[in-house]
Amino acid sequence: MRRVIILVVLGTFLSSCGARKKTNRNQETEVNVNIPSIATPDAPSIILTPTYNSTEDYIAFFKAVAIHEMKLYGIPASITLAQGILESGSGKGRLARQANNHFGIKCHDWTGPRIYHDDDRAQECFRKYNDPSQSYRDHSLFLAKRKRYADLFKHKITDYKAWARGLKKAGYATDPQYPKKLISLIERYKLYRYDIFDKKKKNKKERGRTFQTHRVQKGDTLYSIAKRYNTTVEYIKSSNNLNSNALDIGQTLVIRSN
């Protein structure tokens, strides 16, 4: 009898252990463990800018842009490329690398992003662009909009020497050797070969402006200006790097022929 009681007690004990183990195992699968999140810093935004291992690389990258600007505004591609090479150090200078400014154009009336850089004076204000091609367009507009550069457009597109001397005369640079440096770059890298328009297009003019300028007056709108010059609002905006329809009195707009 005692043996039976012992066996019954022992069986009850073992079954309760098994049930407890089973319950614990089931509980383990249902427990939600809160793992603390580890704060990670946001990945830095990286702006990819072209790298130029040589002046030849720089020319190969921007020659199409310079030719396009020449066709729109009548500025020799050779002059634009030579200025870009000289002013930006073939794309390796700080302004070109950090601000996409390839022509050393200072802020003046610029209201966009800017960068400060030691030039003739310490920490001068320079324009900053999102893309190098915007710098090339702004270079075209910089020359086209200012009266002091008007005489440049009287020269033939193929007369890069006259353009180089004219830039210095108009005050683009203070370096007395500026024209000589531009001419040297143009001849060394044969940049003059990009100044030739398609000869099959006989209606292309080699000399003279391909645009005119308009100074915004009170009451002017892009629509009224476009109607006056027989062009379109979008054409005026694209020609002047405008992001909106807002105009300022006294603002100079380049009006290109359609």
JOQUI-V647931 format. One record per backbone hydrogen bond with DSSP energy under -0.5 kcal/mol. CO is the residue of the C=O (numbers start at 1). NH is the residue of the N-H. Records with the same first field share a line. If there is no record, write none. Layout:
CO: NH + NH
This chain:
1: 5
2: 6
3: 7
4: 8
5: 9
6: 10
7: 11
8: 12
9: 13
10: 14
11: 15
12: 16
13: 17
14: 18
15: 19
16: 20
17: 21
18: 22
19: 23
20: 24
21: 25
22: 26
23: 27
24: 28
25: 29
26: 30
27: 30 + 31
31: 33
32: 34
33: 35
34: 36
37: 39
45: 47
46: 48
47: 49
51: 53
54: 58
55: 59
56: 60
57: 61
58: 62
59: 63
62: 66
63: 67
64: 68
65: 69
66: 70
67: 71
68: 72
69: 73
70: 74
74: 76
76: 80
77: 81
78: 82
79: 83
80: 84
81: 85
82: 86
83: 87
84: 88
85: 89 + 90
88: 92 + 93
89: 92
93: 97
94: 98
95: 99 + 101
96: 100
99: 129
100: 102
105: 127
107: 110
113: 128
115: 126
117: 124
121: 119 + 124
124: 117
125: 107
126: 115
131: 134 + 135
132: 135 + 136
133: 137
134: 138
135: 139
136: 140
137: 141
138: 142
139: 143
140: 144
141: 145
142: 146
146: 149
147: 150
149: 152 + 153
150: 153
151: 154
152: 155
153: 208
155: 208
156: 159
158: 160
159: 163
160: 164
161: 165
162: 166
163: 167
164: 168
165: 169
166: 170
167: 172
168: 171
175: 178
177: 181
178: 182
179: 183
180: 184
181: 185
182: 186
183: 187
184: 188
185: 189
186: 191 + 192
190: 193
191: 194
192: 195
193: 196
195: 197
197: 199
198: 201
200: 202
201: 204
206: 157
210: 257
212: 255
214: 216 + 253
216: 250
217: 220
221: 225
222: 226
223: 227
224: 228
225: 229
226: 231
227: 230
232: 236
233: 237
234: 238
235: 239
236: 240
237: 242
238: 241
248: 251
251: 216 + 253
253: 214 + 255
254: 256
255: 212
